[in-house]
Amino acid sequence: MPPKKKPASPASKASSPRKASSPKKASSPKSKSSTPAVKRSSAGSKSGSKKKSGSLEFPPDFQWGVATASYQIEGAWDEDGKGESIWDRMCHTPGMIVNDDNADSGCDHYHRYKEDVQLMAGLGVKTYRMSLSWPRMFPTGDVANPNPQGIKFYQDLIDCLVEHDIEPMVTLYHWDLPQALQDKCGGMLSPQFVPDFKAYADACFGLFGDRVKQWITFNEPSCICVLGFGLGNHAPGRAENPGTEVYLTSHHLLLAHAHAYRVYEKKYKREQEGVCGITLNSEWWDPISDHPDDVAGAMRAMDFTLGIYAAPIWGDGDYPKTLRDECGDRLPKFTKAEKKMLMDSSDFFGLNHYSTRKAGRPSVAVALGTLPREITSLWKSVGSAGRFWEAIKPMINPFQSSYFKDMGVGVYPDPEGTQYTSMRWAVAPWGLRKLLNYIQDTWAPRGGVIITENGLAVDDDSERIPFFKGYLGAVREAIVDDGCDVRGYLAWSLMDNFEWSFGNDKRFGLVHVDYETKKRTPKEVALWYKGVMESNSLA
């Protein structure tokens, strides 16, 4: 593991967006929603209030909270009738996870949820973003065969949150697909996934919607499809056909989202008075220079990582032209009816953001220079040499197509002096500010942006508060100085937990977890964040 460096100060000279590299026009058109675009002169919140830049306050209705995911914290992987998930299968396959770690017991949240809710209440948490385990409630994936004990767990958890005045924000799918559906039809590779997910979403809306007023259909489609079917370092661990399967699964995921949203809109929204959206993840790809070819390269990277999922929902119902031109028939096509169903199918823009990268025109010399970093990053995210080889084979095979080849941009070294987390992700608060401006200028999403994840993994806890100060400062600047419509921020994560293919090595939590005893201990940053939430200010 490389040595850690202190995160950048929020006062960094790079904290202001460079308008030259955040163009107002992108290849994806603005949403055709009937909701008018937010005026950039406003504070950006739904209240429309504007705070003076020196006050360090957020809009009065700003939403604060923390986030977790079912598989990462619950444990009890095979208790009380729960079915196997694709992540259970991957973790129990030797060589797939670093150190062959697993989340069989996790943080034991399944048995300790009351303690965890009390902990959140004591830390002043106002919103708790959680996810539901599909195989815990419906072990085979079929809603006709429910598991009453699994459903009761979430009923009790949600009731406990409400009793403690904590708003539940619930994600339907945070990566733990029932293994039964993967075995039956290939999971997301099959069009059958769409009706299966629609039925699952319908069941969840009906079971919990009287208390849950904020729903998220999918968490991070890019991670699901690109890592799960392009690199194979996420479940279900496929890397055989990254030039087709990344796009096919993305297509089915988007259609599943749209069907679930329309079910909520037509059947539940009016009565339950809630909202439903989707959470996308994105780095900010910053142009290495103002040269038109470098700006085009960075925007191409944005299209392949964010636009592929955002444009069909907040744009014209289709993928960016960049992808159509590059992929041809390998990129599935939406029917006119599907485009109509996709357009404006989210009541807010959920955004997960962790880092920024430099991009530009392709360059062999630059590629060779950054190759060691890319190889090291991939190597550290897989469990064995065999898994590493399976991931890179399609990329070095000149006769095989690949999503990564399709993107075709130059990834450049980070600026000198860049500081990193233990994930080797660059700390760059200014990148989040640019990303928020890009989203506002490109799509002006109805319901604004809710940052549903942002955080860091480090070994030195003293680095956490400067990180959050920097990123929250950038969020506030985007709202107050730039007029971006950002309505909430949820820190990742409430507690240390299983970090997917990295195993238990990376600690993102505001609360430390001893994985042997399961003891929870709030870190200094948790008390600092409590003050931010209570004061609605960075002061």
For each residue, the residues with C-beta under 8 A, 3 or more apart:
1: 422 459
2: 420 424
3:
4: 420 421 422 458 459 460 463
5: 419 420
6: 419 463 466
7: 419 421 427 456 463 466 467 470
8: 12 14 419 427 428 429 466 470
9: 12 466 470
10: 15 429 466 469 470 473 474
11: 15
12: 8 9 15 429 430 470
13:
14: 8 415 428 430
15: 10 11 12 429 430 433 470 473 474 477
16: 430 433 477
17: 22 430 433 434 437 482
18: 21 22 434
19: 22
20: 290
21: 18 286 287 290 295 298 434
22: 17 18 19 434 437 438 441
23: 26 295 299 441
24: 441
25:
26: 23 299 302 303 307 438 441 442
27: 299 303 307 320 321 322
28: 303 307 310 311 314 315 320 442 443
29: 32 311 315 316
30: 37 314 315 442 443 444
31: 314 315 343 344 443 444 445 446
32: 29 315 316 343 344
33: 314 343 344 446
34:
35: 446
36:
37: 30 444
38: 42 44 440 444 448 483 484 485
39: 42 483
40: 440 482 483
41: 483
42: 38 39 48 50 483
43: 47 48 49 50 51 59 479 480 483
44: 38 59 440 448 478 479 480 482 483 484 485 486
45: 48 49 59 60 61 62 448 479 485 486 487
46: 61 448 485 487
47: 43 59 60 61
48: 42 43 45
49: 43 45 59 60
50: 42 43 480
51: 43 55 57 58 59 480
52: 55 480
53: 477 480 481
54:
55: 51 52 537 539
56: 476 537 538 539
57: 51 536 537 539
58: 51 62 476 479 536 537
59: 43 44 45 47 49 51 62 479 487
60: 45 47 49 536
61: 45 46 47 487
62: 45 58 59 487 488 489 536
63: 126 127 167 450 487 488 489 490
64: 125 126 127 488 489 490 532 533 536
65: 125 126 127 128 129 167 169 488 489 490 491 533
66: 120 125 127 128 129 490 491 492 493 494 510
67: 128 129 130 169 452 453 490 491 492 493 494
68: 72 73 109 128 129 130 131 493 494 495 497
69: 72 73 130 131 171 174 175 219 497
70: 73 74 130 131 132 133 136 174 176
71: 74 85 87 103 106 131 133 174 175 176 498
72: 68 69 103 106 107 493 497 498 499 500
73: 68 69 70 106 107 109 494 495 497 498
74: 70 71 103 106 107 108 109 110 133 136
75: 103 104 105 106 107 108 109 110 111
76: 79 80 82 105 108 110 111
77: 82 84 85 88 102 103 104 105 106
78: 82 84 88 104
79: 76 82 110
80: 76 147 149 150 153
81: 139 147 148 149 150
82: 76 77 78 79 133 135 136 139 147 150
83: 135 136 138 139 140 141 147 178 179 180
84: 77 78 88 89 135 139 178 179 180
85: 71 77 88 89 133 134 135 176 177 178 179 235
86: 89 90 175 176 177 178 179 182 187 235 236
87: 71 90 91 103 175 176 235 500
88: 77 78 84 85 91 92 102 176 179
89: 84 85 86 92 93 179 182 235 236
90: 86 87 93 96 97 234 235 236 237
91: 87 88 96 97 101 102 103 104
92: 88 89 102
93: 89 90 96 237
94: 100 383 384
95: 100 383 384 386 387
96: 90 91 93 237 382 383 384 387 501
97: 90 91 100 101 102 383 501 503
98: 101 380 381 382 383 501 502 503 505
99: 383 503 504 505
100: 94 95 97 383 503
101: 91 97 98 498 503 504 505
102: 77 88 91 92 97 498
103: 71 72 74 75 77 87 91 106 497 498
104: 75 77 78 91
105: 75 76 77 108 518
106: 71 72 73 74 75 77 103 109 497 498
107: 72 73 74 75 112 495 496 497 513 515 518
108: 74 75 76 105 111 112 518
109: 68 73 74 75 106 112 113 116
110: 74 75 76 79 113 153
111: 75 76 108
112: 107 108 109 115 116 518
113: 109 110 116 117 153 156 157 160
114: 117 118 160
115: 112 118 119 520
116: 109 112 113 119 120 494 495 520
117: 113 114 120 121 128 157 160 161 164 166
118: 114 115 121 122 164
119: 115 116 122 123 511 520 522
120: 66 116 117 123 125 128 164 166 494
121: 117 118 124 125 164 165 166
122: 118 119
123: 119 120 510 511 522 526 527 529 530
124: 121 530 533 534
125: 64 65 66 120 121 128 166 494 533
126: 63 64 65 166 167 533
127: 63 64 65 66 166 167 168 169 214 488 490
128: 65 66 67 68 117 120 125 161 166 167 168 169 494
129: 65 66 67 68 169 170 171 216 452 490
130: 67 68 69 70 157 168 169 170 171
131: 68 69 70 71 170 171 172 173 174 176 219
132: 70 136 137 154 170 171 172 204
133: 70 71 74 82 85 136 137 150 176
134: 85 137 138 141 172 173 176 177 178 200
135: 82 83 84 85 138 139 141 176 177 178 179 180
136: 70 74 82 83 132 133 139 147 150 153 154
137: 132 133 134 146 147 150 151 154 203 204
138: 83 134 135 141 142 143 145 146 147 150 178 200 203
139: 81 82 83 84 135 136 145 147 150 178 180
140: 83 145 178 180 181
141: 83 134 135 138 177 178 180 181 184 196 200
142: 138 145 196 199
143: 138 146 199 200 202 203
144:
145: 138 139 140 142
146: 137 138 143 150 151 203
147: 80 81 82 83 136 137 138 139 150 151
148: 81 151 152
149: 80 81 152 153
150: 80 81 82 133 136 137 138 139 146 147 153 154
151: 137 146 147 148 154 155 207
152: 148 149 155 156
153: 80 110 113 136 149 150 156 157
154: 132 136 137 150 151 157 158 207 208
155: 151 152 158 159 207 208
156: 113 152 153 159 160
157: 113 117 130 153 154 160 161
158: 154 155 161 162 168 170 208 211 212
159: 155 156 162 163 211
160: 113 114 117 156 157 163 164
161: 117 128 157 158 164 166 167 168
162: 158 159 165 166 168 211
163: 159 160
164: 117 118 120 121 160 161
165: 121 162
166: 117 120 121 125 126 127 128 161 162
167: 63 65 126 127 128 161 213 214
168: 127 128 130 158 161 162 211 212 214
169: 65 67 127 128 129 130 212 214 215 216 452 490
170: 129 130 131 132 158 204 208 212 214 215 216
171: 69 129 130 131 132 174 215 216 217 218 219 279
172: 131 132 134 197 200 201 204 215 216 217 218 260
173: 131 134 176 177 197 217 218 219
174: 69 70 71 131 171 219
175: 69 71 86 87 219 220 223 224 234 235 500
176: 70 71 85 86 87 88 131 133 134 135 173
177: 85 86 134 135 141 173 181 182 187 188 235 236
178: 83 84 85 86 134 135 138 139 140 141 181 182
179: 83 84 85 86 88 89 135 182 183
180: 83 84 135 139 140 141 183 184
181: 140 141 177 178 184 185 187 193 196
182: 86 89 177 178 179 186 187 236
183: 179 180
184: 141 180 181
185: 181 189 190 192 193
186: 182 189 190
187: 86 177 181 182 190 193 236
188: 177 193 224 225 228 229 248 249 252 253
189: 185 186 193 229 245 248 249 252
190: 185 186 187 193 252
191: 194 252
192: 185 195 196
193: 181 185 187 188 189 190 196 197 252 253 256
194: 191 197 198 252 255 256 259
195: 192 198 199 259
196: 141 142 181 192 193 199 200
197: 172 173 193 194 200 201 256 259 260
198: 194 195 201 202 256 259 260 263
199: 142 143 195 196 202 203
200: 134 138 141 143 172 196 197 203 204
201: 172 197 198 204 205 217 259 260 263 264
202: 143 198 199 205 206 260 263 267
203: 137 138 143 146 199 200 206 207
204: 132 137 170 172 200 201 207 208 209
205: 201 202 208 209 215 263 264 267 268 272
206: 202 203 209 268
207: 151 154 155 203 204
208: 154 155 158 170 204 205 211 212
209: 204 205 206 212 215 268 272 274
210: 272
211: 158 159 162 168 208
212: 158 168 169 170 208 209 215 274
213: 167 272 273 274 275
214: 127 167 168 169 170 274 275 277
215: 169 170 171 172 205 209 212 264 274 275 276 277
216: 129 169 170 171 172 219 276 277 278 279 350 452
217: 171 172 173 201 256 257 260 261 276 277 278
218: 171 172 173 221 224 253 256 257 278 279
219: 69 131 171 173 174 175 216 223 224 279 352 452
220: 175 223 224 279 280 281 352
221: 218 224 225 250 253 254 278 280 309
222: 225 226 227 280 281 282 305 306 308 309
223: 175 219 220 226 227 228 234 281
224: 175 188 218 219 220 221 227 228 234 249 253
225: 188 221 222 228 229 230 245 246 249 250 253
226: 222 223 229 230 231 246 403
227: 222 223 224 230 231 232 233 234
228: 188 223 224 225 232 234 235 236 237 238 249
229: 188 189 225 226 232 236 238 239 241 242 245 246 248 249
230: 225 226 227 239 242 245 246 402 403 404
231: 226 227 234 239 242 378 391
232: 227 228 229 237 238 239 387 390 391
233: 227 237 378 381 382 387 391 501
234: 90 175 223 224 227 228 231 237 500 501
235: 85 86 87 89 90 175 177 228
236: 86 89 90 177 182 187 228 229
237: 90 93 96 228 232 233 234 387
238: 228 229 232 241 245
239: 229 230 231 232 242 390 391 393 394
240: 245 394
241: 229 238 244 245 394
242: 229 230 231 239 245 246 394 395 401 402 403 404
243: 246 330 394 400 401 402 403 405 406
244: 241 247 248 330 401
245: 189 225 229 230 238 240 241 242 248 249
246: 225 226 229 230 242 243 249 250 403
247: 244 250 251 327 330 331 332 403
248: 188 189 229 244 245 251 252 332
249: 188 189 224 225 228 229 245 246 252 253
250: 221 225 246 247 253 254 308 309
251: 247 248 254 255 332 334
252: 188 189 190 191 193 194 248 249 255 256
253: 188 193 218 221 224 225 249 250 256 257
254: 221 250 251 257 258 309 312 313 342
255: 194 251 252 258 259 334 338 341 342
256: 193 194 197 198 217 218 252 253 259 260
257: 217 218 253 254 260 261 278 313 345
258: 254 255 261 262 313 338 341 342 345
259: 194 195 197 198 201 255 256 262 263 341
260: 172 197 198 201 202 217 256 257 263 264 276
261: 217 257 258 264 265 276 277 278 345 346
262: 258 259 265 266 341 345
263: 198 201 202 205 259 260 266 267 268
264: 201 205 215 260 261 267 268 269 274 276
265: 261 262 268 269 276
266: 262 263 269
267: 202 205 263 264
268: 205 206 209 263 264 265 271 272 274
269: 264 265 266 272 273 274 275 276
270: 273
271: 268
272: 205 209 210 213 268 269
273: 213 269 270
274: 209 212 213 214 215 264 268 269
275: 213 214 215 269 347 348 447
276: 215 216 217 260 261 264 265 269 346 347
277: 214 215 216 217 261 346 347 348 349 350 447 450
278: 216 217 218 221 257 261 309 313 346 350
279: 171 216 218 219 220 350 351 352 452 453
280: 220 221 222 306 309 310 349 350 351 352
281: 220 222 223 351 352 353 354 453
282: 222 302 305 306 351 352 353 435
283: 305 353 354 355 356 357 431 435
284: 353 356 357 428 431 432 434 435 438
285: 298 299 301 302 305 356 357 358 359 409
286: 21 298 356 357 358 359 431 434
287: 21 290 291 294 295 297 298 358 359 360
288: 294 298 358 359 360 410 412
289: 294 360
290: 20 21 287 294 295
291: 287 294 295 360 361
292: 295 296
293: 296 297 360 361
294: 287 288 289 290 291 297 298 359 360 361 410
295: 21 23 287 290 291 292 298 299 360
296: 292 293 299 300 361
297: 287 293 294 300 301 359 360 361 362 409 410
298: 21 285 286 287 288 294 295 301 302 359 360 409
299: 23 26 27 285 295 296 302 303
300: 296 297 303 304 322 407 408 409
301: 285 297 298 304 305 357 359 407 409
302: 26 282 285 298 299 305 306 307 438
303: 26 27 28 299 300 306 307 308 311 320 322 323
304: 300 301 307 308 322 323 403 406 407 409
305: 222 282 283 285 301 302 308 407
306: 222 280 282 302 303 309 310
307: 26 27 28 302 303 304 310 311 315 319 320 322 323
308: 222 250 303 304 305 311 319 320 323
309: 221 222 250 254 278 280 306 312 313
310: 28 280 306 307 313 314 315 349 439 442 443
311: 28 29 303 307 308 314 315 316 318 319 320
312: 254 309 315 317 318 319 334 339 342 343
313: 254 257 258 278 309 310 342 343 344 345 346
314: 28 30 31 33 310 311 344 346 349 442 443 445
315: 28 29 30 31 32 307 310 311 312 318 320 343 443
316: 29 32 311 339 343
317: 312 334 338 339 340 341 342 343
318: 311 312 315 324 334 339
319: 307 308 311 312 323 324 331
320: 27 28 303 307 308 311 315 323 324
321: 27 324 325
322: 27 300 303 304 307 325 326
323: 303 304 307 308 319 320 326 327 331 406
324: 318 319 320 321 327 328 331
325: 321 322 328
326: 322 323 406 408
327: 247 323 324 330 331 406
328: 324 325 331
329:
330: 243 244 247 327 401
331: 247 319 323 324 327 328
332: 247 248 251
333:
334: 251 255 312 317 318 338 339 342
335: 338 339
336: 339 340
337: 340 341
338: 255 258 317 334 335 341 342
339: 312 316 317 318 334 335 336 342 343
340: 317 336 337 343
341: 255 258 259 262 317 337 338 345
342: 254 255 258 312 313 317 334 338 339 345
343: 31 32 33 312 313 315 316 317 339 340
344: 31 32 33 313 314 446
345: 257 258 261 262 313 341 342
346: 261 276 277 278 313 314 349 350 445 446 447
347: 275 276 277 446 447
348: 275 277 445 446 447 448 449 450 487
349: 277 280 310 314 346 439 443 445 447 448 449 450
350: 216 277 278 279 280 346 449 450 452
351: 279 280 281 282 435 436 439 449 450 451 452
352: 219 220 279 280 281 282 451 452 453 454 492
353: 281 282 283 284 431 432 435 451 453 454
354: 281 283 423 425 453 454 455 456
355: 283 421 425 426 427 428 431
356: 283 284 285 286 426 428 430 431 432 434 435
357: 283 284 285 286 301 411 414 426
358: 285 286 287 288 411 412 413 414 415
359: 285 286 287 288 294 297 298 301 409 410 411 412
360: 287 288 289 291 293 294 295 297 298 363 409 410 412
361: 291 293 294 296 297 409 410
362: 297 367 408 409 410
363: 360 366 367 410
364: 367 368
365: 368 369
366: 363 369 370 410 411 412 413
367: 362 363 364 370 371 410 411
368: 364 365 371
369: 365 366 413
370: 366 367 373 374 411 412 413
371: 367 368 374 375
372: 375 376
373: 370 376 377 413 424
374: 370 371 377 378 411
375: 371 372 378 379
376: 372 373 379 380 424
377: 373 374 380 381 424
378: 231 233 374 375 381 382 388 391 392
379: 375 376 382 388
380: 98 376 377 424 502
381: 98 233 377 378 501 502
382: 96 98 233 378 379 387 388 391 501
383: 94 95 96 97 98 99 100 387 501
384: 94 95 96 387 388
385: 388 389
386: 95 389 390
387: 95 96 232 233 237 382 383 384 390 391
388: 378 379 382 384 385 391 392
389: 385 386 392 393
390: 232 239 386 387 393
391: 231 232 233 239 378 382 387 388 395
392: 378 388 389 395 396
393: 239 389 390 396 397 400
394: 239 240 241 242 243 397 400 401 402
395: 242 391 392 402 404 405
396: 392 393
397: 393 394 400
398:
399:
400: 243 393 394 397
401: 242 243 244 330 394 405 406
402: 230 242 243 394 395 405 406
403: 226 230 242 243 246 247 304 406 407
404: 230 242 395 407
405: 243 395 401 402 408
406: 243 304 323 326 327 401 402 403
407: 300 301 304 305 403 404
408: 300 326 362 405
409: 285 297 298 300 301 304 359 360 361 362
410: 288 294 297 359 360 361 362 363 366 367
411: 357 358 359 366 367 370 374
412: 288 358 359 360 366 370
413: 358 366 369 370 373
414: 357 358 418 426
415: 14 358 418
416:
417:
418: 414 415 426 427 428
419: 5 6 7 8 426 427
420: 2 4 5 423 424 425 426 427
421: 4 7 355 424 425 427 456 457 458 463 467
422: 1 4 457 458 459 506
423: 354 420 456 457 502 506
424: 2 373 376 377 380 420 421
425: 354 355 420 421 456
426: 355 356 357 414 418 419 420 431
427: 7 8 355 418 419 420 421 456 467 470
428: 8 14 284 355 356 418 431 432
429: 8 10 12 15 432 433 470 471 473 474
430: 12 14 15 16 17 356 433 434 474
431: 283 284 286 353 355 356 426 428 434 435
432: 284 353 356 428 429 435 436 454 471 474 475 478
433: 15 16 17 429 430 436 437 474 475 477 478 482
434: 17 18 21 22 284 286 356 430 431 437 438
435: 282 283 284 351 353 356 431 432 438 439
436: 351 432 433 439 440 449 475 478 482 484 486
437: 17 22 433 434 440 441 478 482 484
438: 22 26 284 302 434 435 441 442
439: 310 349 351 435 436 442 443 445 449 484
440: 38 40 44 436 437 443 444 449 482 483 484 485
441: 22 23 24 26 437 438 444
442: 26 28 30 310 314 438 439
443: 28 30 31 310 314 315 349 439 440
444: 30 31 37 38 440 441 485
445: 31 314 346 348 349 439 448 449 485
446: 31 33 35 344 346 347 348
447: 275 277 346 347 348 349 487
448: 38 44 45 46 348 349 445 485 486 487
449: 348 349 350 351 436 439 440 445 484 485 486 487
450: 63 277 348 349 350 351 486 487 488 489 490
451: 351 352 353 454 475 486 488 489 490
452: 67 129 169 216 219 279 350 351 352 488 490
453: 67 279 281 352 353 354 490 492 493
454: 352 353 354 432 451 471 489 490 491 492
455: 354 467 468 491 492 493 508
456: 7 354 421 423 425 427 463 464 467 508
457: 421 422 423 499 506 507 508
458: 4 421 422 461 463 464 467 507
459: 1 4 422 507
460: 4 463
461: 458 464 523 524 525
462: 465 524
463: 4 6 7 421 456 458 460 466 467
464: 456 458 461 467 468 510 523 524 525
465: 462 468 469 524 525 528
466: 6 7 8 9 10 463 469 470
467: 7 421 427 455 456 458 463 464 470 471
468: 455 464 465 471 472 491 525 528 529 532
469: 10 465 466 472 473 538
470: 7 8 9 10 12 15 427 429 466 467 473 474
471: 429 432 454 467 468 474 475
472: 468 469 475 476 489 532 538
473: 10 15 429 469 470 476 477 538
474: 10 15 429 430 432 433 470 471 477 478
475: 432 433 436 451 471 472 478 479 486 489
476: 56 58 472 473 479 480 538
477: 15 16 53 433 473 474 480 481 482
478: 44 432 433 436 437 474 475 481 482 484 486
479: 43 44 45 58 59 475 476 482 483 484 485 486
480: 43 44 50 51 52 53 476 477
481: 53 477 478
482: 17 40 44 433 436 437 440 477 478 479
483: 38 39 40 41 42 43 44 440 479
484: 38 44 436 437 439 440 449 478 479
485: 38 44 45 46 440 444 445 448 449 479
486: 44 45 436 448 449 450 451 475 478 479 489
487: 45 46 59 61 62 63 348 447 448 449 450
488: 62 63 64 65 127 450 451 452
489: 62 63 64 65 450 451 454 472 475 486
490: 63 64 65 66 67 127 129 169 450 451 452 453 454
491: 65 66 67 454 455 468 494 510 529
492: 66 67 352 453 454 455 508
493: 66 67 68 72 453 455 496 497 508 509 510
494: 66 67 68 73 116 120 125 128 491 509 510 511
495: 68 73 107 116 509 510 511 512 513 520
496: 107 493 507 508 509 511 512 513 515
497: 68 69 72 73 103 106 107 493 508 509 513
498: 71 72 73 101 102 103 106 503 504
499: 72 457 502 503 504 505 506 508
500: 72 87 175 234
501: 96 97 98 233 234 381 382 383
502: 98 380 381 423 499 505 506
503: 97 98 99 100 101 498 499 506
504: 99 101 498 499 515
505: 98 99 101 499 502
506: 422 423 457 499 502 503
507: 457 458 459 496 512
508: 455 456 457 492 493 496 497 499
509: 493 494 495 496 497 512 513 523
510: 66 123 464 491 493 494 495 522 523 525 526 529
511: 119 123 494 495 496 520 521 522 523 526
512: 495 496 507 509 520 521 522 523
513: 107 495 496 497 509 518 519 520
514: 517 518 519 521
515: 107 496 504 518
516:
517: 514
518: 105 107 108 112 513 514 515
519: 513 514
520: 115 116 119 495 511 512 513
521: 511 512 514
522: 119 123 510 511 512 526 527
523: 461 464 509 510 511 512 526
524: 461 462 464 465 527 528
525: 461 464 465 468 510 528 529
526: 123 510 511 522 523 529 530
527: 123 522 524 530 531
528: 465 468 524 525 531 532
529: 123 468 491 510 525 526 532 533
530: 123 124 526 527 533 534
531: 527 528 534 535
532: 64 468 472 528 529 535 536 537 538
533: 64 65 124 125 126 529 530 536
534: 124 530 531
535: 531 532 539
536: 57 58 60 62 64 532 533
537: 55 56 57 58 532
538: 56 469 472 473 476 532
539: 55 56 57 535
